[in-house]
Amino acid sequence: MTLKIKRAYDLPDAFDGARILVDRLWPRGLSKEQAHIDFWAKELSPSDDLRRWYAHDPKKWPEFNRRYFAELDANRPGVAELLSFLENGPATLIFSSKELHLNNAVALKTYLEKLK
């Protein structure tokens, strides 16, 4: 599984493979044509409660991961659907946060790589 991460506002390129939006909300100011999203994994994004609790506080990152992974564990059908989609070739997890290193796409990539 070749999996990359990219911000929604960065231009798509030929190396992205399938572009999978992993946010619960559509990125502000970005049209569907601009985004070039192949699959929206909305149900695999962190819950609203978890997102609000985390609020991109770096001190909460380890606990965010623990709670988010628990949510993913509870959503086996959604995870299985995404894993099946990823079998088709390289893919890029697309996120909209300004935080480039401590966001749900990074956490989801870590989770998925542990499953493989």
N, CA, C and O atoms as a GROMACS GRO file, in nm:
protein
  464
    1MET      N    1   0.085  -0.117   0.000
    1MET     CA    2   0.000   0.000   0.000
    1MET      C    3   0.090   0.124   0.000
    1MET      O    4   0.164   0.148   0.095
    2THR      N    5   0.081   0.200  -0.107
    2THR     CA    6   0.154   0.326  -0.116
    2THR      C    7   0.056   0.437  -0.079
    2THR      O    8  -0.040   0.462  -0.151
    3LEU      N    9   0.083   0.503   0.033
    3LEU     CA   10  -0.009   0.602   0.087
    3LEU      C   11   0.067   0.729   0.120
    3LEU      O   12   0.167   0.726   0.191
    4LYS      N   13   0.017   0.840   0.067
    4LYS     CA   14   0.076   0.971   0.095
    4LYS      C   15  -0.030   1.059   0.161
    4LYS      O   16  -0.147   1.023   0.171
    5ILE      N   17   0.016   1.175   0.205
    5ILE     CA   18  -0.073   1.273   0.268
    5ILE      C   19  -0.050   1.407   0.199
    5ILE      O   20   0.062   1.443   0.166
    6LYS      N   21  -0.161   1.479   0.178
    6LYS     CA   22  -0.149   1.608   0.110
    6LYS      C   23  -0.263   1.699   0.154
    6LYS      O   24  -0.375   1.654   0.179
    7ARG      N   25  -0.234   1.825   0.162
    7ARG     CA   26  -0.334   1.924   0.198
    7ARG      C   27  -0.428   1.946   0.080
    7ARG      O   28  -0.385   1.947  -0.035
    8ALA      N   29  -0.556   1.964   0.108
    8ALA     CA   30  -0.658   1.980   0.004
    8ALA      C   31  -0.629   2.100  -0.086
    8ALA      O   32  -0.666   2.100  -0.203
    9TYR      N   33  -0.563   2.201  -0.033
    9TYR     CA   34  -0.540   2.324  -0.108
    9TYR      C   35  -0.413   2.318  -0.193
    9TYR      O   36  -0.385   2.411  -0.269
   10ASP      N   37  -0.335   2.209  -0.180
   10ASP     CA   38  -0.220   2.189  -0.268
   10ASP      C   39  -0.271   2.134  -0.401
   10ASP      O   40  -0.368   2.059  -0.405
   11LEU      N   41  -0.206   2.172  -0.508
   11LEU     CA   42  -0.250   2.128  -0.639
   11LEU      C   43  -0.237   1.977  -0.656
   11LEU      O   44  -0.136   1.919  -0.614
   12PRO      N   45  -0.336   1.914  -0.716
   12PRO     CA   46  -0.326   1.771  -0.746
   12PRO      C   47  -0.215   1.748  -0.848
   12PRO      O   48  -0.186   1.836  -0.930
   13ASP      N   49  -0.153   1.631  -0.844
   13ASP     CA   50  -0.055   1.596  -0.946
   13ASP      C   51  -0.067   1.448  -0.981
   13ASP      O   52  -0.141   1.374  -0.916
   14ALA      N   53   0.004   1.408  -1.083
   14ALA     CA   54  -0.005   1.272  -1.135
   14ALA      C   55   0.043   1.167  -1.034
   14ALA      O   56   0.008   1.050  -1.047
   15PHE      N   57   0.120   1.206  -0.936
   15PHE     CA   58   0.175   1.112  -0.838
   15PHE      C   59   0.080   1.087  -0.720
   15PHE      O   60   0.110   1.004  -0.634
   16ASP      N   61  -0.031   1.158  -0.715
   16ASP     CA   62  -0.126   1.143  -0.604
   16ASP      C   63  -0.194   1.007  -0.604
   16ASP      O   64  -0.227   0.955  -0.497
   17GLY      N   65  -0.217   0.949  -0.719
   17GLY     CA   66  -0.299   0.830  -0.726
   17GLY      C   67  -0.441   0.867  -0.691
   17GLY      O   68  -0.486   0.978  -0.721
   18ALA      N   69  -0.513   0.777  -0.627
   18ALA     CA   70  -0.649   0.807  -0.583
   18ALA      C   71  -0.643   0.912  -0.471
   18ALA      O   72  -0.563   0.901  -0.379
   19ARG      N   73  -0.728   1.011  -0.482
   19ARG     CA   74  -0.732   1.118  -0.382
   19ARG      C   75  -0.851   1.095  -0.290
   19ARG      O   76  -0.966   1.095  -0.334
   20ILE      N   77  -0.821   1.074  -0.160
   20ILE     CA   78  -0.924   1.036  -0.063
   20ILE      C   79  -0.935   1.147   0.042
   20ILE      O   80  -0.842   1.168   0.121
   21LEU      N   81  -1.047   1.215   0.043
   21LEU     CA   82  -1.072   1.319   0.143
   21LEU      C   83  -1.106   1.252   0.275
   21LEU      O   84  -1.197   1.170   0.281
   22VAL      N   85  -1.032   1.287   0.381
   22VAL     CA   86  -1.052   1.221   0.511
   22VAL      C   87  -1.104   1.318   0.617
   22VAL      O   88  -1.088   1.293   0.737
   23ASP      N   89  -1.166   1.426   0.576
   23ASP     CA   90  -1.226   1.523   0.668
   23ASP      C   91  -1.377   1.504   0.670
   23ASP      O   92  -1.437   1.463   0.571
   24ARG      N   93  -1.438   1.535   0.783
   24ARG     CA   94  -1.583   1.527   0.797
   24ARG      C   95  -1.651   1.639   0.719
   24ARG      O   96  -1.761   1.622   0.667
   25LEU      N   97  -1.585   1.754   0.711
   25LEU     CA   98  -1.641   1.870   0.641
   25LEU      C   99  -1.564   1.894   0.511
   25LEU      O  100  -1.444   1.871   0.503
   26TRP      N  101  -1.637   1.941   0.410
   26TRP     CA  102  -1.572   1.972   0.283
   26TRP      C  103  -1.481   2.094   0.304
   26TRP      O  104  -1.519   2.187   0.375
   27PRO      N  105  -1.361   2.096   0.244
   27PRO     CA  106  -1.268   2.209   0.260
   27PRO      C  107  -1.330   2.340   0.210
   27PRO      O  108  -1.384   2.347   0.100
   28ARG      N  109  -1.320   2.442   0.292
   28ARG     CA  110  -1.377   2.573   0.260
   28ARG      C  111  -1.316   2.631   0.133
   28ARG      O  112  -1.194   2.627   0.113
   29GLY      N  113  -1.403   2.686   0.050
   29GLY     CA  114  -1.358   2.759  -0.068
   29GLY      C  115  -1.302   2.672  -0.179
   29GLY      O  116  -1.246   2.724  -0.275
   30LEU      N  117  -1.316   2.542  -0.168
   30LEU     CA  118  -1.261   2.451  -0.268
   30LEU      C  119  -1.376   2.380  -0.340
   30LEU      O  120  -1.458   2.313  -0.278
   31SER      N  121  -1.379   2.396  -0.471
   31SER     CA  122  -1.486   2.330  -0.548
   31SER      C  123  -1.451   2.183  -0.568
   31SER      O  124  -1.335   2.143  -0.552
   32LYS      N  125  -1.550   2.106  -0.601
   32LYS     CA  126  -1.527   1.964  -0.627
   32LYS      C  127  -1.436   1.945  -0.748
   32LYS      O  128  -1.357   1.851  -0.753
   33GLU      N  129  -1.446   2.034  -0.845
   33GLU     CA  130  -1.360   2.026  -0.963
   33GLU      C  131  -1.214   2.054  -0.927
   33GLU      O  132  -1.124   1.989  -0.978
   34GLN      N  133  -1.192   2.150  -0.839
   34GLN     CA  134  -1.055   2.183  -0.796
   34GLN      C  135  -0.994   2.073  -0.710
   34GLN      O  136  -0.874   2.047  -0.716
   35ALA      N  137  -1.077   2.008  -0.629
   35ALA     CA  138  -1.028   1.911  -0.532
   35ALA      C  139  -0.987   1.778  -0.595
   35ALA      O  140  -0.896   1.712  -0.546
   36HIS      N  141  -1.054   1.739  -0.702
   36HIS     CA  142  -1.024   1.610  -0.769
   36HIS      C  143  -1.028   1.494  -0.670
   36HIS      O  144  -0.936   1.413  -0.666
   37ILE      N  145  -1.134   1.487  -0.591
   37ILE     CA  146  -1.150   1.381  -0.491
   37ILE      C  147  -1.213   1.258  -0.555
   37ILE      O  148  -1.316   1.267  -0.622
   38ASP      N  149  -1.150   1.142  -0.534
   38ASP     CA  150  -1.202   1.017  -0.588
   38ASP      C  151  -1.292   0.945  -0.488
   38ASP      O  152  -1.381   0.868  -0.526
   39PHE      N  153  -1.269   0.969  -0.360
   39PHE     CA  154  -1.345   0.899  -0.255
   39PHE      C  155  -1.345   0.988  -0.132
   39PHE      O  156  -1.240   1.037  -0.090
   40TRP      N  157  -1.463   1.009  -0.074
   40TRP     CA  158  -1.474   1.090   0.047
   40TRP      C  159  -1.503   0.995   0.163
   40TRP      O  160  -1.613   0.942   0.175
   41ALA      N  161  -1.403   0.975   0.246
   41ALA     CA  162  -1.415   0.884   0.361
   41ALA      C  163  -1.464   0.960   0.483
   41ALA      O  164  -1.401   0.959   0.589
   42LYS      N  165  -1.575   1.026   0.467
   42LYS     CA  166  -1.632   1.112   0.573
   42LYS      C  167  -1.654   1.035   0.703
   42LYS      O  168  -1.627   1.086   0.812
   43GLU      N  169  -1.702   0.910   0.691
   43GLU     CA  170  -1.735   0.832   0.810
   43GLU      C  171  -1.611   0.785   0.886
   43GLU      O  172  -1.622   0.735   0.997
   44LEU      N  173  -1.494   0.800   0.825
   44LEU     CA  174  -1.369   0.762   0.892
   44LEU      C  175  -1.297   0.882   0.954
   44LEU      O  176  -1.190   0.867   1.013
   45SER      N  177  -1.354   0.998   0.941
   45SER     CA  178  -1.293   1.115   1.004
   45SER      C  179  -1.326   1.115   1.153
   45SER      O  180  -1.421   1.048   1.195
   46PRO      N  181  -1.250   1.188   1.233
   46PRO     CA  182  -1.279   1.192   1.377
   46PRO      C  183  -1.420   1.247   1.402
   46PRO      O  184  -1.468   1.332   1.327
   47SER      N  185  -1.483   1.199   1.506
   47SER     CA  186  -1.616   1.250   1.542
   47SER      C  187  -1.607   1.399   1.573
   47SER      O  188  -1.500   1.452   1.604
   48ASP      N  189  -1.721   1.465   1.564
   48ASP     CA  190  -1.724   1.608   1.596
   48ASP      C  191  -1.677   1.634   1.739
   48ASP      O  192  -1.603   1.729   1.764
   49ASP      N  193  -1.720   1.549   1.832
   49ASP     CA  194  -1.678   1.566   1.972
   49ASP      C  195  -1.527   1.554   1.985
   49ASP      O  196  -1.464   1.634   2.055
   50LEU      N  197  -1.467   1.456   1.920
   50LEU     CA  198  -1.322   1.437   1.928
   50LEU      C  199  -1.249   1.553   1.862
   50LEU      O  200  -1.149   1.603   1.914
   51ARG      N  201  -1.299   1.596   1.748
   51ARG     CA  202  -1.237   1.708   1.677
   51ARG      C  203  -1.237   1.834   1.764
   51ARG      O  204  -1.136   1.904   1.774
   52ARG      N  205  -1.351   1.861   1.825
   52ARG     CA  206  -1.361   1.981   1.910
   52ARG      C  207  -1.272   1.968   2.033
   52ARG      O  208  -1.206   2.065   2.073
   53TRP      N  209  -1.268   1.850   2.093
   53TRP     CA  210  -1.185   1.828   2.212
   53TRP      C  211  -1.038   1.850   2.178
   53TRP      O  212  -0.966   1.917   2.252
   54TYR      N  213  -0.993   1.795   2.067
   54TYR     CA  214  -0.852   1.804   2.029
   54TYR      C  215  -0.811   1.948   1.997
   54TYR      O  216  -0.710   1.996   2.049
   55ALA      N  217  -0.888   2.015   1.914
   55ALA     CA  218  -0.864   2.156   1.879
   55ALA      C  219  -0.719   2.184   1.839
   55ALA      O  220  -0.668   2.294   1.862
   56HIS      N  221  -0.653   2.086   1.779
   56HIS     CA  222  -0.514   2.097   1.732
   56HIS      C  223  -0.416   2.140   1.841
   56HIS      O  224  -0.321   2.215   1.816
   57ASP      N  225  -0.441   2.092   1.962
   57ASP     CA  226  -0.352   2.118   2.075
   57ASP      C  227  -0.244   2.008   2.075
   57ASP      O  228  -0.274   1.892   2.103
   58PRO      N  229  -0.119   2.043   2.045
   58PRO     CA  230  -0.013   1.942   2.035
   58PRO      C  231   0.002   1.856   2.160
   58PRO      O  232   0.042   1.740   2.150
   59LYS      N  233  -0.031   1.909   2.277
   59LYS     CA  234  -0.020   1.832   2.401
   59LYS      C  235  -0.121   1.717   2.404
   59LYS      O  236  -0.101   1.618   2.474
   60LYS      N  237  -0.230   1.731   2.329
   60LYS     CA  238  -0.334   1.630   2.327
   60LYS      C  239  -0.314   1.525   2.217
   60LYS      O  240  -0.393   1.432   2.206
   61TRP      N  241  -0.208   1.539   2.135
   61TRP     CA  242  -0.188   1.450   2.020
   61TRP      C  243  -0.188   1.301   2.057
   61TRP      O  244  -0.259   1.225   1.992
   62PRO      N  245  -0.111   1.257   2.157
   62PRO     CA  246  -0.114   1.112   2.190
   62PRO      C  247  -0.253   1.063   2.229
   62PRO      O  248  -0.295   0.955   2.187
   63GLU      N  249  -0.324   1.140   2.308
   63GLU     CA  250  -0.458   1.100   2.349
   63GLU      C  251  -0.556   1.108   2.232
   63GLU      O  252  -0.646   1.025   2.220
   64PHE      N  253  -0.538   1.208   2.145
   64PHE     CA  254  -0.620   1.216   2.024
   64PHE      C  255  -0.605   1.088   1.943
   64PHE      O  256  -0.705   1.030   1.899
   65ASN      N  257  -0.481   1.043   1.922
   65ASN     CA  258  -0.457   0.921   1.846
   65ASN      C  259  -0.526   0.802   1.912
   65ASN      O  260  -0.592   0.723   1.844
   66ARG      N  261  -0.512   0.788   2.042
   66ARG     CA  262  -0.574   0.676   2.113
   66ARG      C  263  -0.726   0.676   2.092
   66ARG      O  264  -0.784   0.573   2.061
   67ARG      N  265  -0.788   0.792   2.109
   67ARG     CA  266  -0.934   0.802   2.095
   67ARG      C  267  -0.977   0.783   1.950
   67ARG      O  268  -1.077   0.716   1.923
   68TYR      N  269  -0.902   0.841   1.857
   68TYR     CA  270  -0.936   0.828   1.716
   68TYR      C  271  -0.921   0.683   1.670
   68TYR      O  272  -1.006   0.632   1.597
   69PHE      N  273  -0.815   0.617   1.712
   69PHE     CA  274  -0.797   0.476   1.676
   69PHE      C  275  -0.911   0.391   1.732
   69PHE      O  276  -0.954   0.295   1.667
   70ALA      N  277  -0.960   0.424   1.851
   70ALA     CA  278  -1.074   0.352   1.909
   70ALA      C  279  -1.199   0.373   1.823
   70ALA      O  280  -1.276   0.280   1.801
   71GLU      N  281  -1.218   0.495   1.774
   71GLU     CA  282  -1.331   0.521   1.684
   71GLU      C  283  -1.316   0.439   1.555
   71GLU      O  284  -1.414   0.383   1.506
   72LEU      N  285  -1.196   0.434   1.502
   72LEU     CA  286  -1.172   0.356   1.380
   72LEU      C  287  -1.194   0.207   1.405
   72LEU      O  288  -1.251   0.138   1.321
   73ASP      N  289  -1.148   0.157   1.520
   73ASP     CA  290  -1.170   0.016   1.555
   73ASP      C  291  -1.319  -0.017   1.560
   73ASP      O  292  -1.360  -0.128   1.526
   74ALA      N  293  -1.399   0.080   1.602
   74ALA     CA  294  -1.543   0.059   1.614
   74ALA      C  295  -1.613   0.070   1.478
   74ALA      O  296  -1.732   0.038   1.466
   75ASN      N  297  -1.541   0.114   1.376
   75ASN     CA  298  -1.600   0.131   1.243
   75ASN      C  299  -1.531   0.037   1.144
   75ASN      O  300  -1.481   0.080   1.040
   76ARG      N  301  -1.530  -0.091   1.175
   76ARG     CA  302  -1.464  -0.190   1.089
   76ARG      C  303  -1.517  -0.190   0.945
   76ARG      O  304  -1.436  -0.202   0.853
   77PRO      N  305  -1.649  -0.177   0.922
   77PRO     CA  306  -1.695  -0.177   0.783
   77PRO      C  307  -1.637  -0.060   0.703
   77PRO      O  308  -1.599  -0.076   0.587
   78GLY      N  309  -1.632   0.057   0.763
   78GLY     CA  310  -1.576   0.174   0.694
   78GLY      C  311  -1.428   0.157   0.666
   78GLY      O  312  -1.380   0.193   0.558
   79VAL      N  313  -1.354   0.103   0.763
   79VAL     CA  314  -1.211   0.078   0.745
   79VAL      C  315  -1.189  -0.027   0.636
   79VAL      O  316  -1.100  -0.013   0.552
   80ALA      N  317  -1.271  -0.131   0.636
   80ALA     CA  318  -1.260  -0.235   0.534
   80ALA      C  319  -1.286  -0.179   0.395
   80ALA      O  320  -1.219  -0.215   0.299
   81GLU      N  321  -1.385  -0.092   0.385
   81GLU     CA  322  -1.416  -0.028   0.255
   81GLU      C  323  -1.297   0.054   0.206
   81GLU      O  324  -1.261   0.048   0.088
   82LEU      N  325  -1.237   0.131   0.295
   82LEU     CA  326  -1.121   0.211   0.257
   82LEU      C  327  -1.004   0.122   0.218
   82LEU      O  328  -0.937   0.147   0.118
   83LEU      N  329  -0.977   0.018   0.295
   83LEU     CA  330  -0.867  -0.073   0.262
   83LEU      C  331  -0.889  -0.138   0.126
   83LEU      O  332  -0.794  -0.157   0.050
   84SER      N  333  -1.011  -0.172   0.096
   84SER     CA  334  -1.043  -0.231  -0.034
   84SER      C  335  -1.015  -0.130  -0.145
   84SER      O  336  -0.960  -0.166  -0.249
   85PHE      N  337  -1.052  -0.006  -0.123
   85PHE     CA  338  -1.028   0.101  -0.220
   85PHE      C  339  -0.878   0.120  -0.241
   85PHE      O  340  -0.833   0.144  -0.353
   86LEU      N  341  -0.800   0.108  -0.133
   86LEU     CA  342  -0.656   0.129  -0.140
   86LEU      C  343  -0.583   0.018  -0.215
   86LEU      O  344  -0.468   0.036  -0.256
   87GLU      N  345  -0.647  -0.097  -0.232
   87GLU     CA  346  -0.584  -0.208  -0.304
   87GLU      C  347  -0.568  -0.178  -0.453
   87GLU      O  348  -0.497  -0.250  -0.523
   88ASN      N  349  -0.635  -0.074  -0.502
   88ASN     CA  350  -0.631  -0.042  -0.644
   88ASN      C  351  -0.505   0.032  -0.687
   88ASN      O  352  -0.486   0.057  -0.806
   89GLY      N  353  -0.419   0.067  -0.593
   89GLY     CA  354  -0.295   0.136  -0.630
   89GLY      C  355  -0.263   0.248  -0.534
   89GLY      O  356  -0.323   0.259  -0.427
   90PRO      N  357  -0.167   0.332  -0.572
   90PRO     CA  358  -0.125   0.441  -0.484
   90PRO      C  359  -0.241   0.536  -0.453
   90PRO      O  360  -0.332   0.553  -0.533
   91ALA      N  361  -0.234   0.596  -0.335
   91ALA     CA  362  -0.340   0.688  -0.293
   91ALA      C  363  -0.282   0.798  -0.206
   91ALA      O  364  -0.174   0.784  -0.148
   92THR      N  365  -0.356   0.906  -0.197
   92THR     CA  366  -0.318   1.020  -0.114
   92THR      C  367  -0.435   1.056  -0.024
   92THR      O  368  -0.547   1.077  -0.072
   93LEU      N  369  -0.410   1.063   0.106
   93LEU     CA  370  -0.510   1.108   0.201
   93LEU      C  371  -0.510   1.260   0.199
   93LEU      O  372  -0.407   1.323   0.220
   94ILE      N  373  -0.626   1.318   0.174
   94ILE     CA  374  -0.639   1.462   0.158
   94ILE      C  375  -0.704   1.520   0.284
   94ILE      O  376  -0.806   1.469   0.330
   95PHE      N  377  -0.645   1.626   0.337
   95PHE     CA  378  -0.697   1.692   0.457
   95PHE      C  379  -0.695   1.843   0.436
   95PHE      O  380  -0.627   1.892   0.346
   96SER      N  381  -0.768   1.917   0.517
   96SER     CA  382  -0.774   2.063   0.498
   96SER      C  383  -0.710   2.143   0.610
   96SER      O  384  -0.696   2.265   0.598
   97SER      N  385  -0.671   2.080   0.717
   97SER     CA  386  -0.613   2.151   0.830
   97SER      C  387  -0.487   2.229   0.792
   97SER      O  388  -0.411   2.187   0.704
   98LYS      N  389  -0.466   2.342   0.858
   98LYS     CA  390  -0.341   2.417   0.840
   98LYS      C  391  -0.226   2.347   0.911
   98LYS      O  392  -0.109   2.368   0.877
   99GLU      N  393  -0.259   2.264   1.009
   99GLU     CA  394  -0.158   2.186   1.083
   99GLU      C  395  -0.114   2.070   0.995
   99GLU      O  396  -0.194   1.981   0.963
  100LEU      N  397   0.012   2.070   0.956
  100LEU     CA  398   0.060   1.973   0.859
  100LEU      C  399   0.106   1.840   0.919
  100LEU      O  400   0.112   1.740   0.848
  101HIS      N  401   0.137   1.838   1.047
  101HIS     CA  402   0.198   1.718   1.105
  101HIS      C  403   0.114   1.649   1.211
  101HIS      O  404   0.129   1.528   1.233
  102LEU      N  405   0.026   1.720   1.277
  102LEU     CA  406  -0.057   1.663   1.383
  102LEU      C  407  -0.204   1.678   1.345
  102LEU      O  408  -0.277   1.758   1.403
  103ASN      N  409  -0.246   1.600   1.246
  103ASN     CA  410  -0.383   1.608   1.199
  103ASN      C  411  -0.439   1.468   1.176
  103ASN      O  412  -0.367   1.369   1.184
  104ASN      N  413  -0.568   1.460   1.148
  104ASN     CA  414  -0.633   1.330   1.135
  104ASN      C  415  -0.581   1.248   1.018
  104ASN      O  416  -0.585   1.125   1.025
  105ALA      N  417  -0.532   1.310   0.911
  105ALA     CA  418  -0.478   1.233   0.798
  105ALA      C  419  -0.350   1.161   0.840
  105ALA      O  420  -0.328   1.046   0.801
  106VAL      N  421  -0.266   1.227   0.917
  106VAL     CA  422  -0.143   1.164   0.967
  106VAL      C  423  -0.179   1.047   1.057
  106VAL      O  424  -0.121   0.939   1.047
  107ALA      N  425  -0.276   1.070   1.146
  107ALA     CA  426  -0.318   0.963   1.238
  107ALA      C  427  -0.380   0.846   1.161
  107ALA      O  428  -0.351   0.731   1.191
  108LEU      N  429  -0.464   0.876   1.062
  108LEU     CA  430  -0.526   0.769   0.984
  108LEU      C  431  -0.422   0.690   0.905
  108LEU      O  432  -0.433   0.568   0.895
  109LYS      N  433  -0.324   0.757   0.850
  109LYS     CA  434  -0.218   0.688   0.776
  109LYS      C  435  -0.144   0.591   0.870
  109LYS      O  436  -0.117   0.477   0.834
  110THR      N  437  -0.112   0.637   0.990
  110THR     CA  438  -0.046   0.552   1.090
  110THR      C  439  -0.132   0.431   1.122
  110THR      O  440  -0.081   0.319   1.127
  111TYR      N  441  -0.260   0.453   1.143
  111TYR     CA  442  -0.354   0.345   1.174
  111TYR      C  443  -0.358   0.242   1.062
  111TYR      O  444  -0.348   0.122   1.086
  112LEU      N  445  -0.372   0.289   0.938
  112LEU     CA  446  -0.383   0.199   0.824
  112LEU      C  447  -0.255   0.120   0.802
  112LEU      O  448  -0.259   0.002   0.767
  113GLU      N  449  -0.142   0.185   0.822
  113GLU     CA  450  -0.014   0.116   0.802
  113GLU      C  451   0.008   0.008   0.907
  113GLU      O  452   0.076  -0.091   0.880
  114LYS      N  453  -0.046   0.025   1.025
  114LYS     CA  454  -0.036  -0.078   1.130
  114LYS      C  455  -0.123  -0.199   1.096
  114LYS      O  456  -0.094  -0.310   1.140
  115LEU      N  457  -0.229  -0.177   1.018
  115LEU     CA  458  -0.317  -0.287   0.981
  115LEU      C  459  -0.256  -0.375   0.873
  115LEU      O  460  -0.288  -0.494   0.864
  116LYS      N  461  -0.170  -0.318   0.791
  116LYS     CA  462  -0.112  -0.394   0.679
  116LYS      C  463   0.014  -0.466   0.718
  116LYS      O  464   0.075  -0.533   0.636
   0.00000   0.00000   0.00000
